[in-house]
Amino acid sequence: MNKVIATLLFAVLTGDSFAQETHSANRFELEVDPIAYLLQGYSAHGVYVYGRIRTDLGVFGITQPEGYGGNDGFQVKTRGFGVKVNYLLDENERWFAGIGMGYSNNRITLQGTNETRNQNVFGVGIHAGYRWFVTENEVSAFRNLYLAPWCSVDYNHTVNDVSFTAKKYKQHPVSFFPTVHIGYRF
């Protein structure tokens, strides 16, 4: 089984390494995370692409669903910023993987008492995803519009611990974050 996984990983990482690039080496992209807006938040990312390297600077904010991080009875509003560096794994610029880091502030409210505390978190992690372009038609206005489902596994370091009168809030050191971005390639 390990040989099959290793063979598939090798094929994905090297399969397109000899192909020529078909897009401009330097350009900008913009992305938003619609899930953040659904969770009473915001998301905006500016991306600079140089060859197959994508550098993403972004800001975000969400109201986390209760219990998302394993802490029932708390309302958590998160806002922050981050940077991600991706490598485009194929010549069509669909598959990508990379590393990222971010800094966020959690405004944590214990439900029922309305006690509120702030917690600052520094996170680093790895991520991977796929970009699905809406159309391949070169004359379409939507040819550079894409959806990018991706997920990350992050290590979270809390700058300060948070305790309440009746209960303690615990930030888990490892988190899994799946999402989807909508983007446009200029």
N, C-alpha and C positions, 0 to 999 in steps of 0.2 A: 504494500500500500504506500509506504514512504517513497519507493522508487517511482510510482505513478505520479504522486504529488510533485516530486522533484523534477520529473520530466516535463510535466505540464507547466510548472513555474519557469523552467528554463526556456521552453518554447514561447511562452508569452513575452518574457523579457528580451529574448534575442531574435524572435521571428521577424520583426520588422526593422532590425537595426541596420540593414543594408539598403533600405528603401530611401528614395529621395523625398525630402519634405515638399509638400504641395502648397503650403501657406506662407505668408510673409513671416520672416524670422522675428520681427519686432512688432508688437501691436498691443492694444488695450482690450480688455473685456470688462463687462459689468455684470454682477450677479446679485440676486436677492434670494432670501429663503422664505417662501410663502408660508411655511409652517410657523415661523416666528410671528408673522402677522396674525395668523389664526390663534396664536397663544397670547394675544394682546401685547405684542412686542414689535420689534423692528429688526431689519437686517439690510446691510448694504456693504458690498465688497467691490473694491477696485482691483483689477488684476492686470499685471504687466507680464507679457509673454516675450521671452527671448529664446528663440529656437524651440527646444522642447521643455524649457524650464518656465513654470508659471509661478509668479510671486503674488500672493493674495493678501491685501490688507483689508480688514473688515471690522465693522462695529455691529453689535447685536444686543438684543434685549428680549426677554420672554417672561411670562408668568408660568412657572412650571406647574404641570398637573400635580395635584396632591398625591404624595407618595412616590413621585417619580424617582427620587434618590433613595427610597426606602425609609423616609421619615414621615409617617402618617401624623396628621394633626397640625401640619405647618403649611403656611402659604409662603412660597418663595418666589421673589421677583429677582431675576438675574439680568445684569447688563455688563457689557465689557467690550474688549477689543482683542484682536488677534492677528497673527501673521501665519500663513501657510506657504510652504514651498512644495510644488508638485513637479513630477516628471511625467511628461506625456509618453506613454509606453508604446504607442503605435503611430504610424505615419498619418493616419486619419484623425489623430488627436482625440480619440474616444476614451480609451482606458488611461487612468492616471493613478499615481500613488505618491505619497510624500509624508512630510513631517510638519508639525505645527505647534505653536505655543500661543497662549493667551492669558490675559489677566481679567478677572471678573469680580464683581461685587454682588453678593447675595443679600437682599433685604428679606430677612426671615421673620415671619410673624407667627406666634403661637396662637392657633385658633381658640376662641373661647375667652382668652385673657387679653388679647390684642397687644401683648408684650412684643416688642420689635427689637431685633438686633441686626447688626451688619457683620458680614463675614467676607473677607477678601481671599480669593483663590487664584493660585498660579497653576496653570496646566500645561503639560507637554504630551504629545502623542503622535501616533501614526494614523494615516487614513488612506483609503482607496475608494475609487469610484469609476463611474462610466458616464460619458457625455453622449446623449442622444440628440442629434440635430434634427430639427423638425422636418426639413426637406433637403434633398440633395440637388434640387433644381437651381442651377446657377443664376437664373434670371428672377427667381422669387425674392421678394422682400424679406422673407423669413429664413433665407438660407443660412444665416449666421445665428439664429435663435436656437437655444438648446436647453434641455433638461439634464441635470446632473445629479442622479442619486449617488450618495456616498455615505460612508460611515467611518467613525474614528474610535480608537481605543486610547484613552487618555489617563495619565497619572496626574492626580490633583493634589497639590500641596496647599493646605490652608495656612494663611498667614496668621490668623487668629481663631481660636476655638470659641464656640458659642454655647452658652448655657442659659436656661430660663429657670424661673422659680420652680416650676413643676416638672420640667422635662428637659432633656439634653438633645440638641440637634447634632447629628454626626454627618460630616461630609465624608463620603466613601473615597478612599484613595484612588480607586480605579473606576472609570465610567465608560460606558458604551454609548455612542451618540450617532444614531442614524438620522439622515435628513435628505432633502432634495433641494437643489438650487435651480433657479431659472436664470439663464444668462444670455448675453449677446456678445458676439465676437466682432470687433471692428476691423 
